[in-house]
């Protein structure tokens, strides 16, 4: 059955921020899970050579955010900027040499509270830190009308259409690039909401990494986390399932790794997944049409 949502009652509104600067640990050095100090590129900034579709382990960096990082400099307003910016929402640059450039939101990163967006390289080459940006927000409050046991978060309704998910007898059927066990989920657990931020896939156990192919994770991959319930925060619950998008790259720090922003979750396990290597934002966004 074709997906039916409450799209008609969703509010379309504009939320605004700026291109965020690159940040580094205030202590300069981080310490890896193996006890080694390191200094590497991390969150924020404009990264023209890091895009959705690239490997989450492809770059010598820690928590790298693909393409363009954004935030609102007022911390209170930044909460709304994060909560209302949904994956697939259109982003427009409002100032500077890249004024008028269009991109799409690829996720949100908790802790630093960034909204992340993908743009074409030629647009990123013209951008500057501090350029004003606005997101055409739509998706907060989204519901799947024929799958009452599945909750939706952080998704533009047009993105769900382009993804091609279907509903059969109350169960969602969706394509994902990887299956991830809840046992390896780390930083980001404990929040009481998933309408902003992410949580991380720990990749320090070699046997688990090999079994689930985690080294092959790509930025923008859609992944199914089994035995994970994100209905009212991120918890372990046997029989539950969550699908999210990989929004930032690997980490060397204990408890951290590629981050996942929640898209769909079912406490009862009412989501069926099929593994498809093309289940990535980089292949789905073109199906939404021009940003």
C-alpha positions as CSV (number, residue, x, y, z in Angstrom):
1,X,0.0,0.0,0.0
2,X,1.2,3.5,-0.9
3,X,2.3,5.5,2.2
4,X,-0.4,7.8,3.6
5,X,0.6,10.5,6.1
6,X,-0.9,13.6,7.7
7,X,1.1,15.8,5.4
8,X,-1.9,18.2,4.8
9,X,-2.0,19.3,8.5
10,X,1.8,19.8,8.9
11,X,3.0,23.4,9.2
12,X,5.6,24.7,6.7
13,X,7.7,27.3,8.4
14,X,11.1,28.9,8.0
15,X,13.8,28.5,10.6
16,X,17.1,30.3,10.4
17,X,20.7,30.0,11.4
18,X,24.2,30.5,10.1
19,X,27.0,28.4,8.7
20,X,28.8,27.2,11.9
21,X,32.6,27.4,12.4
22,X,34.8,24.3,12.8
23,X,35.4,23.4,16.5
24,X,38.1,21.5,18.2
25,X,38.3,20.1,21.8
26,X,38.9,23.0,24.2
27,X,41.6,20.9,25.8
28,X,43.2,20.5,22.3
29,X,43.8,16.8,22.7
30,X,41.2,14.1,22.8
31,X,42.1,10.6,24.1
32,X,41.1,7.5,22.1
33,X,39.5,4.3,23.5
34,X,43.0,2.8,23.3
35,X,44.5,5.6,25.4
36,X,46.2,7.5,22.6
37,X,46.0,11.3,22.5
38,X,45.1,12.8,19.1
39,X,44.2,16.1,17.4
40,X,42.0,15.8,14.3
41,X,39.4,17.8,12.4
42,X,36.0,17.4,14.1
43,X,32.6,19.1,14.1
44,X,31.5,22.2,12.3
45,X,32.7,24.2,9.3
46,X,32.4,23.7,5.6
47,X,33.8,20.4,4.3
48,X,33.6,20.3,0.5
49,X,35.3,16.9,0.1
50,X,33.1,15.1,2.8
51,X,29.7,14.3,1.4
52,X,26.8,11.9,2.0
53,X,27.6,8.7,0.2
54,X,31.2,8.8,1.4
55,X,32.5,6.3,3.8
56,X,31.9,7.0,7.5
57,X,35.5,5.7,8.1
58,X,37.1,7.3,5.0
59,X,38.5,10.4,6.6
60,X,41.1,11.0,9.3
61,X,38.7,13.0,11.5
62,X,36.6,12.6,14.6
63,X,32.8,13.1,14.4
64,X,33.2,14.8,11.0
65,X,30.0,16.4,9.7
66,X,29.5,16.1,5.9
67,X,29.3,19.2,3.8
68,X,27.9,22.2,5.8
69,X,27.2,22.5,9.5
70,X,24.7,25.1,10.7
71,X,23.4,26.5,14.0
72,X,21.5,29.5,15.4
73,X,23.8,31.5,17.6
74,X,21.0,32.1,20.2
75,X,21.0,28.8,22.1
76,X,17.3,29.0,22.9
77,X,16.5,29.6,19.2
78,X,18.9,26.8,18.2
79,X,16.7,24.3,20.0
80,X,13.9,25.1,17.6
81,X,16.3,25.2,14.6
82,X,17.3,21.7,15.4
83,X,13.9,20.2,16.3
84,X,12.2,21.7,13.2
85,X,14.9,21.0,10.6
86,X,14.0,17.6,9.2
87,X,16.0,15.3,6.9
88,X,15.2,16.2,3.3
89,X,14.1,19.8,4.1
90,X,15.3,22.4,1.6
91,X,18.1,24.8,2.8
92,X,18.7,28.2,1.1
93,X,21.8,30.4,1.6
94,X,20.7,34.0,2.2
95,X,23.9,36.0,2.2
96,X,27.5,36.0,0.9
97,X,28.9,34.9,-2.4
98,X,26.8,31.7,-2.3
99,X,23.5,33.6,-1.8
100,X,20.7,31.6,-3.4
101,X,22.4,28.2,-3.3
102,X,20.1,25.4,-2.4
103,X,20.8,22.2,-0.4
104,X,19.0,19.6,1.8
105,X,19.2,18.8,5.5
106,X,20.9,15.5,6.2
107,X,20.5,15.3,9.9
108,X,21.2,16.8,13.3
109,X,24.1,16.2,15.7
110,X,23.5,16.2,19.4
111,X,25.9,17.7,22.0
112,X,27.2,20.4,19.6
113,X,23.6,20.8,18.4
114,X,24.3,21.3,14.7
115,X,22.0,21.0,11.8
116,X,23.9,19.4,8.8
117,X,23.1,20.0,5.2
118,X,24.4,18.8,1.8
119,X,25.2,21.3,-1.0
120,X,26.9,21.0,-4.3
121,X,30.7,21.5,-4.2
122,X,30.6,24.7,-6.3
123,X,28.2,26.2,-3.8
124,X,30.4,25.2,-0.8
125,X,33.5,26.8,-2.4
126,X,31.6,30.1,-2.3
127,X,30.3,29.8,1.2
128,X,31.8,31.5,4.3
129,X,31.5,30.9,8.0
130,X,28.7,33.0,9.3
131,X,26.6,33.1,6.1
132,X,22.9,33.3,6.8
133,X,20.9,30.2,6.0
134,X,17.2,29.3,6.2
135,X,15.5,25.9,6.3
136,X,12.0,25.3,4.9
137,X,10.9,23.2,7.8
138,X,8.2,20.6,7.4
139,X,7.9,17.3,9.2
140,X,7.5,18.0,12.9
141,X,4.4,16.1,13.9
142,X,4.5,13.7,11.0
143,X,2.4,10.5,11.4
144,X,1.9,7.4,9.3
145,X,-1.8,6.9,9.0
146,X,-1.9,3.2,8.3
147,X,0.9,2.1,10.7
148,X,-0.2,3.2,14.2
149,X,2.6,1.2,15.8
150,X,5.3,3.2,13.9
151,X,6.4,6.7,15.0
152,X,8.1,9.1,12.6
153,X,10.6,11.7,13.5
154,X,12.9,14.2,11.7
155,X,11.6,13.4,8.2
156,X,10.3,15.6,5.5
157,X,7.2,13.8,4.1
158,X,8.6,14.1,0.6
159,X,11.7,12.3,1.8
160,X,9.6,9.3,2.9
161,X,7.9,9.3,-0.5
162,X,11.3,9.3,-2.3
163,X,12.6,6.6,0.0
164,X,9.8,4.4,-1.2
165,X,8.6,2.9,2.1
166,X,5.3,1.0,2.0
167,X,2.7,-0.1,4.5
168,X,1.2,-3.6,4.5
169,X,-1.3,-4.7,7.2
170,X,0.0,-2.0,9.6
171,X,3.6,-2.8,9.1
172,X,6.2,-0.5,7.4
173,X,8.4,-2.1,4.7
174,X,11.6,-0.1,4.1
175,X,15.0,-0.5,2.5
176,X,18.1,0.0,4.6
177,X,21.8,-0.2,3.9
178,X,22.8,-2.0,7.1
179,X,21.5,-3.8,10.1
180,X,23.0,-2.6,13.5
181,X,22.5,-4.3,16.9
182,X,21.3,-2.1,19.7
183,X,24.2,-3.6,21.8
184,X,26.7,-1.3,20.0
185,X,24.8,1.9,20.4
186,X,26.5,4.5,22.6
187,X,26.7,8.2,23.1
188,X,23.3,9.9,22.9
189,X,21.5,7.2,25.0
190,X,19.4,8.7,27.8
191,X,17.8,11.7,26.1
192,X,14.0,11.8,26.6
193,X,13.4,12.9,23.0
194,X,14.7,12.1,19.6
195,X,13.3,15.2,17.7
196,X,16.9,16.5,17.6
197,X,20.4,15.1,17.9
198,X,21.6,11.5,17.3
199,X,23.3,8.5,18.9
200,X,26.4,6.8,18.0
201,X,27.4,3.3,16.7
202,X,30.4,2.1,18.7
203,X,32.9,0.3,16.5
204,X,35.5,-0.9,18.9
205,X,34.6,-4.6,19.0
206,X,36.3,-6.2,16.0
207,X,34.1,-9.3,15.9
208,X,30.9,-7.2,15.9
209,X,32.3,-4.8,13.3
210,X,33.1,-7.7,11.1
211,X,29.8,-9.5,11.6
212,X,27.7,-6.5,10.7
213,X,30.0,-4.9,8.1
214,X,30.2,-1.6,10.1
215,X,33.4,-0.5,8.5
216,X,31.5,-0.2,5.3
217,X,29.0,2.3,6.8
218,X,28.6,5.5,4.7
219,X,27.5,9.0,5.6
220,X,23.9,9.2,4.7
221,X,23.2,5.4,5.0
222,X,19.8,4.4,6.3
223,X,20.3,1.8,9.0
224,X,18.0,-0.4,11.0
225,X,18.9,-0.7,14.7
226,X,17.3,-3.9,16.1
227,X,16.0,-4.1,19.7
228,X,16.1,-0.3,19.9
229,X,13.0,1.8,20.8
230,X,13.2,5.5,20.1
231,X,9.5,6.3,20.9
232,X,10.2,8.6,23.8
233,X,14.0,8.6,23.9
234,X,16.6,6.0,23.1
235,X,16.3,2.8,25.0
236,X,17.1,-0.9,24.6
237,X,13.9,-3.0,24.2
238,X,13.9,-6.5,22.7
239,X,11.6,-6.8,19.7
240,X,11.7,-3.1,18.9
241,X,13.3,-1.6,15.8
242,X,14.5,1.8,14.8
243,X,15.6,3.2,11.4
244,X,17.8,6.3,11.2
245,X,20.3,8.0,8.9
246,X,24.1,8.1,9.5
247,X,24.8,11.8,10.0
248,X,28.4,12.1,11.0
249,X,31.6,10.1,10.7
250,X,33.6,7.7,13.0
251,X,35.1,8.5,16.3
252,X,38.2,7.3,18.2
253,X,36.7,8.3,21.6
254,X,35.2,5.6,23.9
255,X,31.4,5.3,23.5
256,X,31.3,7.2,20.3
257,X,31.2,6.4,16.5
258,X,29.2,7.2,13.4
259,X,26.0,9.0,14.6
260,X,22.4,8.1,13.7
261,X,19.5,10.5,13.6
262,X,16.1,8.7,14.1
263,X,13.6,8.5,11.3
264,X,11.2,5.7,12.2
265,X,10.7,3.6,15.3
266,X,8.3,0.8,16.5
267,X,8.1,-0.5,20.0
268,X,6.2,-3.5,18.8
269,X,8.6,-4.2,15.9
270,X,6.1,-3.3,13.2
271,X,8.9,-2.5,10.7
272,X,10.2,-4.9,8.1
273,X,13.5,-4.1,6.4
274,X,15.3,-5.3,3.3
275,X,19.0,-4.7,2.9
276,X,19.8,-2.6,-0.1
277,X,23.3,-0.9,-0.5
278,X,21.6,2.0,-2.4
279,X,19.6,3.0,0.7
280,X,21.5,6.2,1.2
281,X,20.5,9.9,1.3
282,X,22.8,10.5,-1.7
283,X,20.6,8.3,-3.9
284,X,17.3,9.2,-2.4
285,X,17.5,13.0,-2.5
286,X,17.6,13.2,-6.3
287,X,14.3,11.5,-6.4
288,X,12.8,14.4,-4.4
289,X,13.7,16.7,-7.4
290,X,15.8,19.9,-7.3
291,X,16.2,21.4,-3.8
